[in-house]
Every structure is written in C-alpha cells, then in structure tokens.
C-alpha cells in the first residue's frame, strides 16, 4: 500500500512538473513581441492618404516595415501632393531607419487602435483621410495575397495616431 501511494505521488508530481514546464513555454511564446516571427519575406505596410486638395487630390505617406538580415527596418516614404484629380503621385522623399525594440510595442498598439477604429467605420468617401495596414509577402509585387488588410477612413479631420507613430519611428 505504501509503495502504491509513493508511486502515485511521484506520478502526480511528474505530471504537475511537466504541466508547469509546458505552461512556462507557452507563456514565453505569448509574451514575446509580435515581430519575433516576422519573416524576412514579409512586408508590413502602414499607409495614410491625406486629402490636401479635398476631393481633387492629396498625397500618400507610407511606413514599410521589413526584415533586413536579422534587423527590422522601417522605410518612410512621402509622395508629392497632386491636386489635379489624376492621383498620379510620385514619391518625393524616402528615409530608412532601424527599429528599436521599444518601438515594436508602439507599432503593435497602432495596429490595435487602427483595427478598433476600423470597426467603427461608417463614412466612406474618396475625399477623406484613408489609413490602412497590410501584411503581405515582400516577393508578391501585386499584393494578391495578404495576411491581413485593415482600413479606416477618417471623415473631416486627420487621425493623429499615424503622425505620432511616424514621428517616433523617425527618431
């Protein structure tokens, strides 16, 4: 009887220890930032369309995040403002910056805010501010396949979160 009781206790302790190790491994994975699994083939594009000329045009601002070797890099591109209704915008300025680990949390937070805002979207118009986030394969030039595509239109005034993120990433 005593041997059986000891074997049962050893079995229960082993099971609890294995379960605890399994939970530790799972928590470790869940607590890592979202960009740990960001493959060098992915491209996260955050964009904003600013209607400088009302319904007759404006400009694009694009933040691209990709992995170069083992580092995450952000490229910020701003196009010329076009007010003739053709929307044929050419990139006028491009800058590239390394991403600090502290900035990854801010990118996560921006994506969450954008997603929440997109659920409240009610007004769609070509003359308003347009914000989007798309995760695609960098090799897919036509962006046929995307992991996700979030879009939010702001009616009447600029959504400040895009500019805040852009300024932080530029530092």
C-alpha positions as CSV (number, residue, x, y, z in Angstrom):
1,X,0.0,0.0,0.0
2,X,2.8,2.3,0.9
3,X,4.7,1.6,-2.3
4,X,1.5,2.3,-4.4
5,X,1.0,5.6,-2.6
6,X,4.6,6.6,-3.2
7,X,4.3,5.7,-6.9
8,X,1.0,7.7,-7.2
9,X,2.6,10.8,-5.5
10,X,5.7,10.5,-7.8
11,X,3.4,10.2,-10.8
12,X,1.3,13.2,-9.8
13,X,4.5,15.3,-9.1
14,X,5.9,14.4,-12.5
15,X,2.7,15.3,-14.2
16,X,2.5,18.7,-12.4
17,X,6.1,19.4,-13.2
18,X,5.7,18.6,-16.9
19,X,2.5,20.7,-17.0
20,X,4.3,23.6,-15.3
21,X,7.1,23.5,-17.9
22,X,4.6,23.3,-20.7
23,X,2.8,26.4,-19.3
24,X,6.1,28.2,-19.0
25,X,7.0,27.5,-22.6
26,X,3.5,28.7,-23.7
27,X,3.8,31.9,-21.6
28,X,7.2,32.6,-23.0
29,X,5.9,32.4,-26.6
30,X,2.8,34.5,-25.8
31,X,4.9,37.2,-24.0
32,X,7.3,37.6,-26.9
33,X,6.7,40.6,-29.2
34,X,4.7,40.0,-32.3
35,X,7.6,40.7,-34.6
36,X,9.8,37.8,-33.4
37,X,8.2,35.6,-36.0
38,X,8.4,38.3,-38.7
39,X,10.0,36.5,-41.6
40,X,12.3,38.3,-44.0
41,X,9.7,37.7,-46.7
42,X,7.0,39.7,-45.0
43,X,6.3,43.4,-45.6
44,X,4.1,45.4,-43.2
45,X,2.8,48.5,-44.9
46,X,1.1,51.2,-42.9
47,X,-0.3,54.0,-45.1
48,X,-2.2,57.2,-44.9
49,X,-3.8,59.2,-47.7
50,X,-4.0,62.9,-46.8
51,X,-6.6,64.8,-48.9
52,X,-4.7,68.1,-49.1
53,X,-6.9,69.3,-52.0
54,X,-10.2,67.9,-50.8
55,X,-11.8,65.7,-53.4
56,X,-9.3,66.9,-56.0
57,X,-6.2,65.1,-54.7
58,X,-3.6,65.0,-51.9
59,X,-0.6,62.8,-51.0
60,X,0.3,59.4,-49.6
61,X,2.5,58.7,-46.6
62,X,3.8,55.1,-46.3
63,X,5.6,53.3,-43.5
64,X,7.0,50.0,-44.6
65,X,8.5,47.5,-42.0
66,X,10.6,44.6,-43.2
67,X,13.5,42.5,-42.0
68,X,16.9,43.0,-43.5
69,X,19.3,40.3,-42.4
70,X,18.3,39.9,-38.7
71,X,17.2,43.5,-38.1
72,X,13.8,45.2,-38.6
73,X,14.0,48.3,-40.7
74,X,11.3,51.0,-41.3
75,X,11.2,52.9,-44.5
76,X,9.1,56.1,-44.5
77,X,8.0,57.5,-47.9
78,X,6.1,60.6,-48.6
79,X,4.7,61.4,-52.1
80,X,4.2,64.8,-53.8
81,X,0.9,66.5,-53.3
82,X,-1.2,66.2,-56.5
83,X,-4.2,68.5,-56.8
84,X,-5.3,67.9,-60.4
85,X,-7.5,65.0,-59.8
86,X,-5.2,62.5,-61.5
87,X,-3.8,61.0,-58.3
88,X,-0.5,60.1,-60.1
89,X,1.6,60.7,-57.0
90,X,5.4,60.3,-57.2
91,X,7.5,59.6,-54.1
92,X,9.3,62.8,-53.2
93,X,11.1,61.7,-50.0
94,X,12.2,58.3,-48.6
95,X,14.1,57.6,-45.4
96,X,15.2,54.4,-43.8
97,X,15.6,53.8,-40.0
98,X,16.4,50.8,-37.8
99,X,13.6,49.9,-35.4
100,X,14.3,49.9,-31.7
101,X,12.8,47.2,-29.6
102,X,10.8,49.8,-27.6
103,X,9.2,50.9,-30.9
104,X,7.8,47.5,-31.7
105,X,5.2,47.9,-28.8
106,X,4.1,51.2,-30.3
107,X,3.6,49.6,-33.7
108,X,1.5,46.8,-32.1
109,X,-0.5,49.5,-30.3
110,X,-1.0,51.4,-33.5
111,X,-2.3,48.3,-35.3
112,X,-4.7,47.6,-32.4
113,X,-6.0,51.2,-32.5
114,X,-6.4,51.0,-36.3
115,X,-8.3,47.7,-36.0
116,X,-10.7,49.2,-33.3
117,X,-11.2,52.3,-35.4
118,X,-12.0,50.2,-38.5
119,X,-14.9,48.5,-36.6
120,X,-16.5,51.9,-36.1
121,X,-16.1,53.0,-39.8
122,X,-19.3,54.5,-41.1
123,X,-18.3,57.1,-43.7
124,X,-16.5,56.1,-46.9
125,X,-15.5,58.8,-49.3
126,X,-12.7,59.4,-51.8
127,X,-12.3,62.9,-50.3
128,X,-11.4,61.8,-46.8
129,X,-8.4,60.6,-44.9
130,X,-7.7,56.9,-45.5
131,X,-5.5,54.8,-43.2
132,X,-4.5,51.2,-43.8
133,X,-2.3,48.4,-42.6
134,X,-1.4,45.4,-44.8
135,X,0.8,42.5,-44.2
136,X,1.9,40.9,-47.5
137,X,4.8,38.9,-48.9
138,X,7.5,41.2,-50.0
139,X,8.0,39.0,-53.0
140,X,4.4,39.4,-54.0
141,X,4.6,42.6,-56.1
142,X,0.9,42.6,-56.9
143,X,-0.2,42.1,-53.3
144,X,-2.6,39.4,-54.4
145,X,-2.2,37.5,-51.1
146,X,-2.2,39.4,-47.8
147,X,-2.2,38.0,-44.2
148,X,-4.4,40.9,-43.2
149,X,-5.6,44.2,-44.5
150,X,-7.2,46.8,-42.2
151,X,-8.6,50.0,-43.4
152,X,-10.1,53.1,-41.7
153,X,-11.5,56.3,-43.2
154,X,-11.5,59.4,-41.1
155,X,-14.1,61.9,-42.1
156,X,-13.3,65.6,-41.8
157,X,-10.1,65.7,-39.8
158,X,-6.8,63.9,-39.6
159,X,-6.3,60.9,-37.3
160,X,-3.3,61.9,-35.2
161,X,-2.1,58.3,-34.4
162,X,-0.4,57.8,-37.8
163,X,1.6,61.1,-37.4
164,X,2.6,60.2,-33.8
165,X,3.9,56.8,-34.9
166,X,5.7,58.3,-37.9
167,X,7.5,60.9,-35.7
168,X,8.6,58.2,-33.2
169,X,10.0,55.9,-35.8
170,X,12.0,58.8,-37.4
171,X,14.0,59.4,-34.2
